[in-house]
Amino acid sequence: MNTLTHRLRTATGADPEAGSVTVFVAISVLGLLLLIGLVADGGAKLRATQRADSVAAEAARAGGQALDVPGAVSGSGTRVDRALAVQAATTYLRQSGHTGTVTVSDDRARLVVTVTDTAPTAFLSLIGISTLTVTGHGEARLIEDITGGGP
């Protein structure tokens, strides 16, 4: 190194590695904040999915309790009225403020409820994703026929 360069570095205190720690810390902090954001928003999505599953299960349970009352009272057996089951589950969804679908399975043995919900994001909104859409599922087995007891 020539004497002029040495004098300039000594006079200005210019170190070729000056500031490299600052850049490393800035990049590390940015990565850490990104990781924290993904964990926080992932947790929000998980909670929203659990909530949607819970609402779907409760709606299916409400539908599964829609008995064919005339048949039960007459003693001809107890079974679920499928039309009333769909109506009861749909009413539960509407009253709980959720949207979803209620169907009877192809084999007519199960009431299937699907709920769609959204969860707001905290950190992902910084990159334009303000909500996460989740889906919950619930089923209730429909009673086909139970007849009165024995002696």
C-alpha positions as CSV (number, residue, x, y, z in Angstrom):
1,M,0.0,0.0,0.0
2,N,1.4,3.4,-0.9
3,T,1.9,6.1,1.6
4,L,-0.8,8.4,0.2
5,T,-3.5,5.7,0.6
6,H,-2.2,4.9,4.1
7,R,-2.3,8.6,5.0
8,L,-5.9,9.0,3.7
9,R,-7.2,6.0,5.5
10,T,-5.5,7.1,8.7
11,A,-6.8,10.6,8.4
12,T,-10.4,9.7,7.5
13,G,-10.5,6.5,9.6
14,A,-11.9,4.6,6.7
15,D,-12.0,0.9,7.4
16,P,-12.9,-1.3,4.5
17,E,-15.2,-3.4,6.7
18,A,-16.9,-0.5,8.5
19,G,-20.7,-0.9,8.5
20,S,-20.7,-4.6,7.6
21,V,-22.1,-5.6,11.0
22,T,-24.9,-3.1,10.6
23,V,-26.0,-4.6,7.3
24,F,-25.8,-8.1,8.8
25,V,-28.0,-7.0,11.8
26,A,-30.5,-5.3,9.5
27,I,-30.9,-8.4,7.3
28,S,-31.1,-10.7,10.4
29,V,-33.8,-8.5,12.1
30,L,-35.8,-8.4,8.8
31,G,-35.7,-12.2,8.6
32,L,-36.6,-12.6,12.2
33,L,-39.6,-10.3,11.8
34,L,-40.7,-12.2,8.7
35,L,-40.5,-15.5,10.7
36,I,-42.5,-14.0,13.6
37,G,-45.1,-12.7,11.2
38,L,-45.5,-16.1,9.6
39,V,-45.9,-17.8,12.9
40,A,-48.5,-15.2,14.1
41,D,-50.5,-15.3,10.9
42,G,-50.2,-19.1,10.8
43,G,-51.6,-19.3,14.3
44,A,-54.5,-17.0,13.3
45,K,-55.3,-19.3,10.4
46,L,-55.2,-22.4,12.6
47,R,-57.6,-20.8,15.1
48,A,-59.9,-19.8,12.3
49,T,-59.9,-23.4,11.0
50,Q,-60.6,-24.7,14.4
51,R,-63.5,-22.3,14.8
52,A,-64.9,-23.2,11.4
53,D,-64.7,-26.9,12.2
54,S,-66.4,-26.3,15.5
55,V,-69.3,-24.3,13.9
56,A,-69.7,-27.0,11.2
57,A,-69.8,-29.8,13.9
58,E,-72.4,-27.9,15.9
59,A,-74.5,-27.2,12.8
60,A,-74.4,-30.9,11.9
61,R,-75.3,-31.8,15.5
62,A,-78.3,-29.5,15.4
63,G,-79.4,-31.1,12.1
64,G,-78.9,-34.6,13.4
65,Q,-81.4,-33.9,16.2
66,A,-84.3,-33.1,13.8
67,L,-86.4,-36.1,14.4
68,D,-89.4,-37.2,12.5
69,V,-91.8,-36.4,15.4
70,P,-95.0,-37.9,14.0
71,G,-93.2,-41.2,13.5
72,A,-91.7,-41.1,16.9
73,V,-95.0,-40.3,18.6
74,S,-96.9,-43.0,16.8
75,G,-94.4,-45.6,17.9
76,S,-93.5,-46.6,14.3
77,G,-89.8,-45.9,15.0
78,T,-87.5,-42.9,15.5
79,R,-85.7,-41.5,12.5
80,V,-84.3,-38.2,11.4
81,D,-86.3,-36.1,9.0
82,R,-83.7,-35.3,6.4
83,A,-85.4,-32.2,5.1
84,L,-85.8,-30.8,8.6
85,A,-82.2,-31.8,9.4
86,V,-80.9,-29.7,6.5
87,Q,-83.1,-26.8,7.5
88,A,-82.0,-27.0,11.2
89,A,-78.3,-27.0,10.2
90,T,-78.8,-24.1,7.8
91,T,-80.7,-22.2,10.4
92,Y,-77.8,-22.8,12.9
93,L,-75.3,-21.5,10.4
94,R,-77.3,-18.4,9.7
95,Q,-77.9,-17.6,13.3
96,S,-74.2,-18.1,14.2
97,G,-73.3,-15.6,11.4
98,H,-71.4,-18.1,9.3
99,T,-71.7,-19.2,5.6
100,G,-71.6,-22.7,4.4
101,T,-73.3,-25.6,2.8
102,V,-75.5,-28.4,4.2
103,T,-76.0,-31.6,2.3
104,V,-77.2,-35.1,2.9
105,S,-74.6,-37.7,1.7
106,D,-75.3,-39.8,-1.3
107,D,-76.0,-42.9,0.9
108,R,-78.4,-40.7,2.9
109,A,-76.8,-41.8,6.1
110,R,-74.8,-38.6,7.0
111,L,-75.5,-34.9,7.2
112,V,-72.4,-33.1,5.8
113,V,-71.8,-29.4,6.7
114,T,-69.0,-27.3,5.2
115,V,-68.3,-23.8,6.7
116,T,-66.2,-21.1,5.0
117,D,-64.7,-18.4,7.2
118,T,-62.0,-15.8,7.0
119,A,-59.2,-14.7,9.3
120,P,-57.6,-11.3,9.3
121,T,-53.8,-11.1,9.0
122,A,-51.4,-9.0,10.9
123,F,-48.1,-9.3,9.1
124,L,-49.1,-10.7,5.7
125,S,-51.2,-7.6,5.2
126,L,-47.9,-5.8,4.7
127,I,-47.5,-7.6,1.4
128,G,-51.1,-7.3,0.3
129,I,-52.7,-10.4,1.9
130,S,-55.3,-9.0,4.3
131,T,-57.3,-12.1,5.0
132,L,-56.9,-15.9,4.9
133,T,-59.9,-18.1,3.9
134,V,-60.4,-21.3,5.8
135,T,-62.9,-24.2,5.5
136,G,-64.3,-26.3,8.3
137,H,-66.2,-29.6,8.0
138,G,-68.6,-31.4,10.2
139,E,-70.8,-34.5,9.9
140,A,-73.6,-36.1,11.8
141,R,-74.8,-39.7,11.3
142,L,-78.5,-39.7,10.5
143,I,-80.6,-42.2,12.4
144,E,-82.3,-44.5,9.9
145,D,-84.7,-46.4,12.2
146,I,-84.8,-47.2,15.9
147,T,-87.8,-49.1,17.2
148,G,-89.2,-49.1,20.7
149,G,-87.7,-51.3,23.4
150,G,-88.4,-54.8,24.6
151,P,-90.3,-56.1,27.6
